[in-house]
Amino acid sequence: MFLESHINGTEIMILVKHYLDKSSIEGVGLFTAEDVFEGQRIYQFDYRFVMIISEGEIRAMPESAREAILKYSYRGKGSERLSGAYYYCADDGRYFNHSDDPNTRWVEGDDVYVATRAISAGTEITCDYREFSDPEDWQAEFV
């Protein structure tokens, strides 16, 4: 199903027609269902779709829930970095997979991902996790 969200006339989150599919990178990925031009806005960060969940809340969850939450969570970076909690992305943005040569890049002041090159419909949309998190966030575990 394609997501074309508008709240009060403002586009939010994934800004291109997209779908989820099996990824050659990892598990499920986010794919564009339309051709995207270089520089086009792909994703707009919106706090309404990001939950902050404490480590205590995560520890209290059944193991399968902990694994699911941590798979799509991160602590942030710099002044946005959390201690004792994680950001959980609650929209399809959580299906961005990491690439060392991503086809999007984060524009800090605008809180958006833009295409670094033309992306053909049917191509997986990728980002560089190092733009928003530290490497230890990628493999978080709780005992």
C-alpha positions in Angstrom: 0.0 0.0 0.0 1.4 3.4 -0.9 1.7 6.1 1.7 0.7 9.6 0.7 0.2 11.4 4.0 -1.0 14.9 4.5 -1.8 16.4 7.9 -3.1 20.0 7.8 -1.9 20.3 4.2 1.7 19.4 5.1 3.4 16.3 3.8 4.9 14.1 6.5 7.4 11.2 6.8 7.8 9.3 3.5 7.3 11.8 0.8 7.4 9.5 -2.3 5.1 6.6 -3.3 6.7 3.5 -1.8 6.3 -0.1 -0.8 8.0 -2.6 1.5 9.6 -5.7 0.0 12.3 -8.3 0.7 15.7 -6.6 0.7 19.0 -7.9 -0.6 20.6 -5.9 2.2 18.7 -7.1 5.3 15.2 -8.4 5.9 12.6 -6.0 4.7 13.4 -2.8 2.8 11.8 0.5 1.7 11.4 0.7 -2.1 10.3 3.7 -4.2 7.3 3.1 -6.4 8.1 6.1 -8.6 11.1 7.5 -10.3 12.9 10.0 -8.0 15.1 12.8 -9.1 18.5 13.8 -7.6 17.8 16.2 -4.7 14.2 15.2 -4.3 12.9 15.1 -0.7 12.3 11.5 0.3 11.5 11.6 4.0 10.6 14.4 6.5 11.3 13.8 10.2 8.3 14.3 12.4 8.3 13.7 16.2 4.7 12.6 16.1 5.9 9.3 14.5 8.9 8.7 16.8 8.4 7.2 20.3 11.0 7.5 23.1 11.1 4.3 25.0 13.1 3.8 28.2 15.5 0.9 28.7 13.4 -0.1 31.6 10.3 -0.4 29.5 12.2 -2.4 26.9 13.6 -4.8 29.5 10.1 -5.4 30.8 8.8 -6.5 27.4 8.7 -10.1 26.3 11.9 -11.1 24.4 10.2 -11.1 21.0 8.9 -7.6 21.6 12.3 -6.4 22.8 13.9 -7.7 19.6 11.3 -6.1 17.4 11.6 -2.7 19.2 15.4 -2.7 19.2 15.6 -3.7 15.6 14.0 -0.3 14.6 15.4 1.9 17.4 18.4 4.1 17.9 19.8 6.5 20.5 20.5 9.5 18.3 23.7 11.5 17.9 25.2 14.6 19.3 22.8 16.9 21.2 19.9 14.6 20.2 21.5 11.4 21.7 19.5 9.7 24.5 20.9 8.1 27.6 18.8 5.3 29.1 16.2 5.4 26.3 15.8 4.8 22.6 14.0 6.5 19.7 11.6 4.1 18.0 10.5 5.0 14.5 6.8 4.2 14.1 6.4 4.8 10.4 7.8 3.1 7.3 11.0 5.1 7.7 12.1 2.3 10.0 12.6 0.2 6.9 15.5 2.3 5.5 18.4 -0.1 5.3 22.0 1.0 5.8 24.4 1.4 2.9 28.0 2.8 2.8 26.9 4.3 -0.6 23.4 5.3 0.2 21.0 6.9 -2.4 19.8 9.4 0.2 21.5 11.9 2.5 20.4 13.7 5.7 20.0 17.5 5.5 20.5 18.5 9.1 18.8 21.9 9.2 15.8 20.7 7.2 15.3 17.3 9.0 14.9 15.6 5.6 16.5 12.9 3.5 17.0 13.8 -0.1 18.1 11.7 -3.0 21.8 11.8 -3.7 21.2 10.6 -7.3 18.3 9.6 -9.5 16.5 6.6 -8.2 14.4 4.4 -10.5 11.0 3.0 -9.4 11.5 -0.4 -7.8 14.9 0.5 -6.2 15.5 0.1 -2.5 15.9 3.5 -0.7 18.9 3.4 1.6 20.6 5.7 4.1 23.8 5.9 6.1 23.0 5.0 9.7 26.1 6.9 10.9 24.2 10.1 10.0 21.8 9.7 12.9 23.3 7.1 15.3 26.5 5.7 16.7 27.6 2.2 15.6 26.9 0.6 19.0 23.3 1.5 18.5 23.0 -0.9 15.6 23.5 -4.0 17.7 21.8 -3.1 21.0 21.1 -6.0 23.3 19.6 -6.4 26.7 20.1 -9.3 29.1 
